[in-house]
Amino acid sequence: MKDRTIVQTDRDAATMFIMRVFNADVSAVWEHFSRKELLDRWWAPTPWKCETGSLDFKEGGVWQYAMVGPAGERHYAGVRYNEIMFHRSIAWSDYFSDSAGNMDSNKPVVDWLIGFTGVQEGTKLTVNLHFRSAEDMEEIIQTGFEEGFKAGLDNLERSLK
């Protein structure tokens, strides 16, 4: 599949910008960010799977999930929803956690601003990631985040069809 995802990093500002256009209405893309059964279909890069433990999609709510590898390995994470503007944007803080959902204070927390814009082709999805430091950004990049998130967006595109 041709790479249609734009990624720009600014290590000095500890930020990353991701953009992709999907041939789907804003409401359909939004649903894939706000419903656990849809998030689980695309969030993890294949062959990994996402398993949602709980999802409370509201400001102040939390999404707890596990990334499950092909050999059964599990990495836990969570999202705290900071601001939700229906069909426009979601601001959240993403963090690593233990299996009970407790934040791992030794790992980076990343602030995301996700935008949903209707365009002629469908929906332009923009993701602005703000890291707390350049070191945190580098740690996340070293996990293969960029490639993994692009693969997840490929899964999203397939799920939207």
C-alpha positions in Angstrom: 0.0 0.0 0.0 1.3 3.4 -1.0 2.3 5.5 2.1 -0.2 8.4 2.3 0.6 9.5 5.8 2.6 12.7 6.3 4.8 12.7 9.4 6.9 15.7 10.4 9.0 15.8 13.5 10.6 18.8 15.3 13.1 17.5 17.8 13.9 21.0 19.1 10.3 21.6 19.9 9.7 18.0 20.9 6.6 17.7 18.6 5.4 15.5 15.9 2.7 16.2 13.3 0.9 13.4 11.5 -1.7 13.9 8.7 -3.7 11.6 6.5 -6.9 11.9 4.4 -9.4 9.1 4.5 -12.2 8.5 2.0 -14.9 8.5 4.7 -17.2 11.0 6.4 -16.0 12.7 9.6 -18.7 10.8 11.6 -17.2 7.5 10.5 -13.6 8.4 11.4 -14.8 9.9 14.7 -16.6 6.7 15.6 -13.3 4.8 15.1 -11.8 7.0 17.8 -14.7 6.9 20.2 -16.0 3.3 20.3 -14.0 0.5 21.9 -15.0 -2.2 19.4 -13.8 0.1 16.5 -10.6 1.2 18.3 -9.8 -2.5 18.9 -10.0 -3.1 15.1 -7.3 -0.7 14.1 -5.3 0.9 16.9 -2.5 -1.7 17.0 -0.2 -2.3 14.0 -0.7 -5.8 12.5 0.2 -8.5 13.7 -0.4 -6.9 17.1 -4.0 -6.4 18.5 -5.5 -3.8 20.7 -7.7 -5.0 23.6 -9.7 -2.4 25.4 -10.1 -3.0 29.1 -12.4 0.0 29.6 -13.4 3.1 27.7 -15.1 6.2 29.2 -15.2 8.5 26.2 -15.9 11.9 27.9 -13.8 14.8 29.2 -11.9 13.5 32.2 -12.7 9.9 31.2 -10.1 7.2 30.6 -9.4 4.5 28.0 -7.3 1.6 29.2 -6.0 -0.9 26.7 -3.4 -3.5 26.1 -1.3 -4.0 23.0 -1.1 -7.7 22.5 1.7 -9.2 20.5 1.6 -12.3 18.3 3.3 -14.4 21.0 0.9 -13.2 23.6 3.1 -10.5 25.1 1.1 -7.5 26.6 2.0 -3.9 26.9 -0.5 -1.7 28.8 -1.4 1.9 28.2 -4.0 4.5 28.9 -5.5 7.7 27.7 -7.0 10.5 29.7 -9.4 12.6 27.7 -8.7 16.3 28.4 -11.1 17.9 25.9 -13.6 16.5 23.3 -15.2 18.7 20.7 -17.8 16.5 18.9 -16.7 15.7 15.3 -13.9 18.3 15.5 -11.2 17.4 17.9 -10.0 15.2 20.8 -7.2 16.2 23.2 -5.8 13.4 25.3 -2.8 12.5 27.4 -1.4 9.0 26.5 0.7 7.0 29.0 2.1 3.6 29.7 0.6 1.7 32.6 0.5 -1.6 34.4 -2.2 -4.2 34.0 -4.4 -2.4 36.6 -4.2 0.9 34.6 -1.8 2.6 37.0 0.4 5.1 35.1 4.1 4.1 34.8 5.8 7.3 36.0 9.1 6.1 34.6 7.8 6.3 31.0 6.9 9.3 28.9 3.4 10.9 28.8 2.5 12.3 25.5 -0.2 15.0 24.8 -2.2 14.5 21.6 -4.5 16.9 19.8 -6.4 15.0 17.1 -8.3 17.0 14.5 -11.1 15.8 12.2 -11.8 18.1 9.2 -14.3 17.4 6.4 -12.6 17.8 3.0 -13.7 17.0 -0.6 -11.9 13.7 -0.4 -13.5 12.7 2.9 -11.8 13.4 6.3 -8.5 15.0 6.9 -7.1 13.6 10.2 -4.4 15.6 11.9 -2.5 14.5 15.0 -0.2 16.8 16.9 1.9 15.1 19.5 3.6 17.2 22.2 6.3 15.5 24.2 7.3 16.7 27.7 11.0 16.7 26.5 13.2 15.9 23.6 14.4 12.9 25.5 10.8 11.6 25.9 10.3 12.1 22.2 13.4 10.2 21.3 12.3 7.3 23.7 8.9 7.1 21.9 10.5 7.3 18.4 12.9 4.4 19.4 9.9 2.2 20.1 9.0 2.3 16.4 6.1 4.6 17.1 6.1 6.2 13.6 6.0 3.0 11.7 3.6 1.4 14.1 1.2 4.4 14.0 1.3 4.5 10.2 0.5 0.7 10.1 -2.4 1.4 12.5 -3.7 4.1 10.2 -3.5 1.6 7.3 -5.7 -0.7 9.5 -8.1 2.3 10.1 -8.4 2.8 6.3 -9.3 -0.8 5.8 -11.8 -0.7 8.7 -13.5 2.4 7.1 -14.3 0.5 3.9 
